[in-house]
Structure formats: structure tokens, C-alpha cells
Amino acid sequence: VSILGSGTARACYDAADFGRNVSAGVELCSRALDEPTLLPRDRAATYVNRGILHMRGKNVDKAVRDFDSALRLQPELAEAYVNKGIAFVHSKRERDAIPLLTLGLTLQPARPEVAYYTRGVAHELVGDAQSAYNDYQAALALKPDWNEPKEQLSRFSVVRSKGA
């Protein structure tokens, strides 16, 4: 989640957004969260950014705790729901991920294509091919140059029913 200005919270955002060293990024985020002057919105965003870094470091439990901390501070933060949904997909909790991703989408995240794509993965893993196809299509429509939705859609065959 983007943070304007400079400082440790901004460096945490940069680490999460630009894929810098995970442990160094987590340390930056933790230092930012220790700053008493951090505004509540920036504190929630910093929890999300640290959670993203925890996911990159394969520590899904810590990531989920950070997303929950962000949601306690800012219950309408779309990115916290979307990233918690992504974490649940990583931890094989696809059924739990779908409503989180759906709620995140209703709150208009900065990168809705990521939420659609991940929800498509979750739908597919629970056996809902039609919803998966629709979500991959939505992700591709939002970001036509993104290869992952194209690759997923290439595996589908659309069959028209006789009544259609």
C-alpha cells in the first residue's frame, strides 16, 4: 500500500513494492511501526507492506497477523483483504480466500487484476471452473499485457450449450 513522503514507512513500501531483500524490508517495516508519530492510515499500510514481505519470505502466518493488524486499524482497507486472501491461497485455504478477495474487490484495491487473478486460482482449486474462467478474464481485461491470466485462460475450452 503506497505511502507518500519519505521516511522509514516509505522505505518499507518501496521494499514491498519493488521486491527488495525480504529480511531487510521486514526490519524497515518493523522500525516504521515502532515510530509513535506514524499516522493510523500509514500504520495500517505499513502492516500490509510488512505482510507482503512476510509472504515473500514464505511466512504466511506472520503475514496474516499483519493483515489482521491492518484491518483492526482500517477495516475498509482493500489491500489488506486482498493480500490476506492471497495468503490463504498460499496456505491451501482457498474457500476462506474467496470471500476475502471478493470483499477486497468491492473496496476497490489499487491492483484489482491481482485480486481477480488470485480469486480465479482459488475458484479453480475448489472446482468452480466457470467462476475461475470469469475471474481470469476480468484480470486480463484490466491488464492485457499480463501473461499469467493469458496462460491460465489458454487451458480452458469454452463449450456452448445447445440452448445458448
Salt bridges, closest charged atoms under 4 A:
ASP14 OD1 - ARG10 NE 3.28
ASP17 OD1 - ARG111 NH2 2.70
GLU27 OE2 - ARG31 NH1 3.57
ASP42 OD1 - ARG41 NH1 3.73
ASP66 OD2 - ARG50 NE 2.75
ASP66 OD2 - HIS54 NE2 3.59
ASP68 OD1 - LYS84 NZ 2.59
ASP96 OD2 - ARG93 NE 3.05
GLU124 OE1 - ARG155 NH2 2.69
ASP128 OD2 - HIS123 ND1 3.69
ASP135 OD1 - ARG119 NH2 2.73
ASP135 OD2 - HIS123 NE2 3.61
